[in-house]
């Protein structure tokens, strides 16, 4: 269990998001009116499918219905949250160029700390004309001895570093990102999902911490379901990350905030 104060605040934020989604978003209004919910219960006596959680494939097929009635965007930002989880993962120097190496990320992160700048690259197209600018920017930044941090999966990181001149490889830092089913012991890492973005990070205590101010998670019979607490459009509530991965949400004894295991 979470500590009482953390659990109350965290769950209150989740409940506000659920009630807002139920009241203003067509997809959830229709689905929950028919199926009901288990936490919080919006239709008494009905539990719905998968304890109220939804598979990501279903959400991607109906993005327009995830927009609140007042309006909003439908674009999925796979880089969402990186700026916040970087602070949890490891110290990052000012004026760092942060490069995301992942084909699911179409645009640079927009929430990096002040003074940092970002880029996104599809590792599978490195060396082609459309990606040569990113490599040139990386090399130029490293030659000026400015800090570079490359974020991505192990294979993607290997492709990026293979494209760098040998004498510059050691100047760039790596930060692996993991899916929920790939969590390991680090020593560094961030938790990523192509639909929800960056959800948390491996901290110095050796536990995978959720970005609990912006992300909520709860266990369901189909796996852990995640909710973005601050994103208003498209609203992503109770999403079965990875199609449903079993796990537990616990309290970190050192930091007193939610961790996933």
Secondary structure, 3 states (H helix, E strand, C coil): CCCHHHHHHHHHHHHHHHHHHHHHEHHHHHHHHHHCCCCCCCCCCCCCHHHHCEEHHHHHCCHHHHCECCCCCCCCCCCCCHHHHHHHHCCCCCCCEEEEECCCCCCCCCCCCCCCEEEEECHHHCCCHHHHHHHHHHHHHHHCCCCEEEEECHHHHHHHHHCCCCCCHHHEEEEEEECHHHCCCCCCCEEEECCCEEEEEECCCCCEEECCCCEEEEEECCEEEEEECCCCCCCCCCEEHHHCCCCCEEECCCCCCEEEC
